């Protein structure tokens, strides 16, 4: 699943043995990077898909293709090259809605080359260098997209430099993008304060409303399955990883709490890589904990 692939990268896991450490291509040369099976026997339902996420550094421009071939044996390199040069593109499920069109929106599959791999930011109060959360929760969208800005007007979807005809014209969902966020939290009050950090999956909306909408208990389809790394909470100074499974409209679960003395400031860091099979949009929320609940 996408959560496993993204989680391995987030955890800085060792390189998989299925991928070479280095590959050198002569001008015009074609080579098979890896050939992986997609076993379906015993699965219910039969899921003929596989997630692969890798990071490469290249000294020059390259072209990359993803191929699939029905075979009981591992295809030879000759079979792969023949498919690449003579095969047909797979059919697409849904044609995307034209950009800017009115009415219901069909996002379609993302099948292209996107610009950028990382979303880095410091979350602060307007006009300040720190973040003060006093009486109401504050939330920031993760992978906000067209028709899914939650009223912020912010579309985080990466632009595509190229994509297959009949597929999405934007990287809806920012699959595979790394988020690296810093929250310089400060307690402006004269009383001790406890803040709760959460990742939530509210109902998608494009309008500014009185607040985010949730379903309790959330029992719909899974919209997020993956890991989030957090550093700077009361759980300790080290980097801690939390695995989350969120359903549609899910208020989520705590990533950790931060206790602040009057006037104290602490910086919390949140890192995640958007798994390839989530349904956006999620939000990162900081909420004050009532004294009776702390």
Secondary structure, 3 states (H helix, E strand, C coil): CHHHHHHHHHCCCCCCCCCCCCCCCCCCCCCCCCCCCCCCCCCCCCCCCCCCCCCCCCCCCCCCCCCCCCCCCCCCHHHHHHHHHHCCCCCCCCCCCCCCCCCCCCCCCCCEEECCCEEEEEECCCCCCCECCCCCCEEEEECCECCECCCCCCCCCEEEEEECCCCCCEECCCCCCEEEEEEEEECCCCCCEEEEEEEEECCCCCCCCCCCCCCCCCCCCEEEEEEEEEECCCCCCCCEEEEEEEECCEEEEEEEEEEECCCCEEEEEEEEECCCCCCCCEEEEEEECCCCCC
